[in-house]
Amino acid sequence: MAQRKGCLIGCGVALVLGVGLVVALVLGAGKFLDMADKTLIDPAVYEAVKTGDAESEVRDRLPSGESFVKSALKEGGPAEPEGSTCAWYISSGEAKNGKETVLRFCFKDGRLAEKTQYPMQ
């Protein structure tokens, strides 16, 4: 009887751990898809916008950019123009030399002041 009870407890623990693992995988996949939806842009969008374009028109073409990877995208890039507000994205194009390309858009006084691309660190 004691062996049977121990087996049932072991099976119950395994079941709880299995369900916990599945939940963690689903939440992780959701975070990844959320990041992709908010930070990936087509390189054609980067090429289409020009310095001096109205900020509202440029932002209408971009995803929100608010993601948990935002701080990682800032690393390794050039200094931000003084007095500007910047947004960082990942290019959906091919990686170069095994590194993803970061696309940065900086706005000042209602206009696109600078756009820069650099490899992710």
N, C-alpha and C positions, 0 to 999 in steps of 0.2 A: 504493500500500500504506500509506503514511504517513497519507493522508487517511482511509482506512478504519479504521485503528487509532485515530486521534483521534476519529472518530465513535463507535466502540465505547466509548472511555473516557468521552466526554461522555454517552452514553446510560446508562452504568453509574452515573455521578455523579448524573444526574437520577433514576434509579431509587432510589438510596440516599436522596437527599433527599426523594423522594416518600414512601417507607416511613417515614422519620423524622417527616415531617409528620403522617401518619396516626396513628402511635403517640402523638405529642404531643396530637392532637385527642382520641383515645380516653382518655388519661390526664386531660386537662382536663375532659372530660365526666364522668368518674368522680369527680373532686374536687367538681364542681358538684353532682352527685347526692348525694354523701356529705354535703356542706354542707346541702343541702335536707332530707335525711332527719334530720339531727341538730339543726337549728335552727328549722324551720318548725312553728308550732302554729296551730291553729284559734282564732279569736277567741272562740268559744264556750267553750273550755277556760279562757281567761283570765277570762271573765265568771263561770264556774261556781265557781271557787275563791274562797274568802273569807279575809280576814286572820284569823288564829287557827286555821285548819285545820292539822291535823297535817302536818308536813313530809313524812313517808313517803307519805301519801295524795296530796299535791300532786305530788310527784316521780314517783309511779307514772303520772300522767296526762301527764307531760312527756317529750319526747325527751332524750337525754343532754346536748345543748347544747355538747358539746366539739367545736369546729370551728375551722378556721383563721381564721374571720371573727369569733371571739369578741371580740378586742381592738377591732375596728372597731365592734361593737355597743355597747361601753362608752362610746364617745365621745359627748359631747353630752348625756348623761343627768344627772339630779340626783345629788347625793352619796348614796353608799350609807349606810344606817343603821349607826351604830357597832356593832361587834361582830357583824355579820351576815355571812352567806355568800349571795352572789347568783348567779343564773343568768339569762342573756340569750337571747332568742329573737326570731325575726322572725315577725310576724303573717302568716298565709296569706291574710288578707282583702285587700280593695282598698287600693291605695296612696292616701294622702291628700296632695293638693297635689303629686303626683309623687314623694313620698317614702314609702319603706316605714316601717312602724311597728315599733318595738322594744318588746318586752314583757319587763319585768324582774320577777323574783320574788326576794325576799330572805327568808332564813330565819334565825331566832334562837331558841335554846333549844328546838329541835324543832318549831317552829311557823312558819307563814307570817307574817312580821312586816310585810311591805309588798309590794304589787304596783303597778307603775308602767308607764305607756306613754308613749313620746315618739317624735318623728320621727327616722329615721336621718340622721346627718350626712353 
